[in-house]
Amino acid sequence: MLRREVPYLRPPLATLVLIACVCVPFLKLGAQDTRRSPRKLPKVEIKLNGPTTVRPGESLESTIIQALLTNRSAEPLVFVVRNGMLMDARWDWTVTDAKGTPIGMGLVLHGFCGTVPGQDPNARFLRDSDLVVLGPGESHEFPVHPGPSDDYSFPNAGTYHLAVTLTYVPPNADHYFDERGKRQRAIGYAQWDLSKLGVDQLAAVENSLSVEATSDTWNLEMPSRRGPKQGILFPHGIPDNIPLQIH
């Protein structure tokens, strides 16, 4: 039917139809290519909010610090969020003293006793309700988990400066772009099943951009000197059936 109708179209309209048919695939390719092009780096502002001091013996990693993300780009950004947590995200902390010098960190082995709970088999399915879209100028607050490592060593009482760098990788992406625009391999991120997403939501996820941005500085007052948290000691060696996490 379409072939019978085309000859009766006036030349200008037929030309427009031809242009549209040719351009649509390229528009789609361009949308998919935005995740790869260093010229399309999104601009995100991050502001921290949390306690201004911690008590002696209080865990820094368990401290609740919020990050307010604001989209400073000209286009919407898509994020995966579950239970208020930003998924596919890595938060890397930087801690400096009053002079701006990075403080040291102890190397401590942490042993976890007991079994690791199995993952819910349905958790890998991404659903429409898991997506949060931030339009230009819009903001959303996320908890930063975990907080700064308990293995940081604070040599003196006083004020220390905290900042965090967020690296967000779109679902199932094999790479992302860092703050300098350099392509990096995405290693250790979850693999999602996208079969439950709607057509529009799937397109939004597949065309979404990676984000890497560093927050403003948050001041934290240490009332006293603080050494790294002590890990579990194994006098007869580390048992093979205990998973370890090295900071």
Buried (B, 14 or more C-beta within 10 A) or exposed (E): EEEEEEEEEEEEEBEEEEEEEEEEEEEEEEBEEBBBEEEBBBEBEBBBEBBEEBEEEEEBBEBEBEBBBBBEBEEBBBBBBEEEEBBBBBBEBBBBBEEEEEBEBBEBBBBEEEEEEEEEEEEEBBEEEBBBBBEEEEEBEBBBEBBBBBBBBBEEEBEBBBBBBBBBBBBBBEBBBBEEEEEBEBEEBBEBEBEBBEEEBBBBBBBBBBBBBBBEBBEBEBEEEBEBBEBEEEEEEEEEEEEEEEB
